[in-house]
């Protein structure tokens, strides 16, 4: 099967962990072990990943060095695609004993400047702060901020992905049985000028939405959205919480899901479920079981 595997932010950095290369590599090594199991079962993988903490940290580092000339988010997105892709590529090659080639593809994704998301930033990036620190930083740097659990973070525009211009390159790699790491952090956000040329924009695309679009456009057999939660739960966060093994797209409307974490995954799964293929959400280490239907939550058209 051709599977798009979308790795949640926990694949690189768990909440509260120090944002060091050593920590991220250790987490990627764990992720690679789960991915290697899918490879050993004969599946072909396309791997996507988040980049929220990393792109936010790079923005802070750039602003500290050049307060009036920090790199824009599209450039930072490209940098994180390279950095994170390198770690996934290397750790997965090691985990499969170099039995298959693995390559990282910097991936542009077209968005629309008229997207309402540019007027209402919602995508979390960077470290978490207490409210007072977040407000101080927002005032100094002209940020938008929002509450993330019991902390506060910077938020940036997150427009919908519309097109993947680099799809032809990706398909060449797939025809040659290369495991591809691509569309990291939702891809590098770009817009088309009137003459058809591309230029980057200040945004961070939702990784799950981009993964669903990617899975559709390469005619994948399955989309696995992997995180640190074992499934979708009804009444999540309450004593009545109960795991749901299967849902229809219509059922999702009746479940309250956290807007900053599980909701984007459910929406992406529902989008891909419209193709009639496998769309599922669950814990990274359960990847093989999720594909078989013995773990996680599978979402179908009905």
Secondary structure as UniProt FT lines:
FT   STRAND          2..7
FT   HELIX           9..11
FT   TURN            15..16
FT   HELIX           21..40
FT   TURN            41..42
FT   STRAND          44..49
FT   HELIX           52..65
FT   TURN            67..68
FT   HELIX           73..95
FT   TURN            96..98
FT   STRAND          102..105
FT   STRAND          108..110
FT   TURN            113..114
FT   HELIX           116..119
FT   STRAND          123..129
FT   HELIX           131..141
FT   STRAND          144..148
FT   TURN            149..150
FT   STRAND          151..156
FT   TURN            165..166
FT   HELIX           167..175
FT   TURN            176..177
FT   STRAND          179..182
FT   HELIX           184..186
FT   STRAND          188..192
FT   TURN            194..195
FT   STRAND          198..200
FT   HELIX           207..217
FT   TURN            218..219
FT   STRAND          222..227
FT   STRAND          232..234
FT   TURN            235..237
FT   TURN            239..240
FT   STRAND          242..244
FT   STRAND          246..248
FT   HELIX           250..254
FT   TURN            259..261
FT   HELIX           262..273
FT   TURN            274..276
FT   STRAND          278..283
FT   HELIX           284..286
FT   HELIX           287..292
FT   STRAND          297..300
//
